[in-house]
Structures are given as structure tokens and as C-alpha cells.
């Protein structure tokens, strides 16, 4: 029961951080001028697409972190864990 609660809280935290990052991405890209956007190969219409991709990347990376084991984190422990 406690494990389910912790898992749900972690999922909520990950979702909240991804939403925050998406908003920050949109805000930062909107501050750029047309020329600056053009220099990095973007247009104003790409901003929300880029922010959504960033959101999904964060959720996916956090999901992958949750699935790692101690053995994945430290190869010296192979055979011991």
C-alpha cells in the first residue's frame, strides 16, 4: 500500500516537473527574436511542438529512471545484486 502511494507521488512529481519545463521552454523561446529563432532553425510556429517534445522527453527519461536497478547504476555490483 505504501509503495503504491510513493509511486503515485513520484508520478505526480515527474508530471509536474515536465509541465513546468514545458512552460519554461515556451517562455524562453517566445523571448527570442525572429532572427534568433531563424539562427537556430526554428520559427514561431515550432515553439509549441518543441515544448511538447521536451515535455515528453522528460516524462520518458523519468520513467526510464524509475525502471533502473542498482545493478544498472553501478556495474561493479554485477553478480552481487
N, C-alpha and C positions, 0 to 999 in steps of 0.2 A: 504494500500500500504506500509506504513512504517513498519507495523507488519510483512509483508512478507519479507522485506529486513532484518529486525532484525533476523527473524527466519533463513533465509539463511546464514547470517553471523555467527549465533550460530552453525548451522550445519557444516559450513566450519571450524570453530574453533575446534569443537569437533572432526571432521575428522582429522585435522592437529595434534591435541594433541595425538590422537590414533596412527597415523603414527609415530610420534616422539617416543612414548612409545614402539612401536613395534621394531623400530630400536635400541633403547636403550636396550631392552630386549635381542635382538640378540647379540649386542656388549658385554654386561655384561656376558652372558652365554658363548660366544666364548672365553672370557678371562680365564675361568675356565679350570683346567687341567682335564685329563680323570678321574683321581681318584676323584677329587671334584665332577665332574658330576655324577660319579658312586655312590658316597655317598648320593646324593640327588635323585638317582633313574632315572637319565637321561643318554642318550647317545648323541653324536654329531648329530645324525640324528633326534633327538627330538626337537632340538633348534628352528627350523623354525615353527614347529607345535605349540610349547608352545608360541612363539611370536605371532603367528596368533590368538591363543585363547585369549591372553592378549589384542590384538587389538580389537577383537570382544566384549570382556567383557567391555572394556572402552566405546565403542560405545553404547552398550546396557545400561550400567549404566547411561550414559549421556542422552540417550533417555528417560529413566525412570525418571531422574531428571526433564526433561523438562515437563513431564506429571503430576508432583505432583502439588497439590494446596496448598494454605495457610493452609487449614484445615488439610491436611496430614502432614504438617511441624510442626504444633502446635496444639495438641489435646485440649488445653484449649480453643480454639476458636470454638469448636463444638457448633452448634446452632447459632452462631453469624455470620458466614461467609457462 
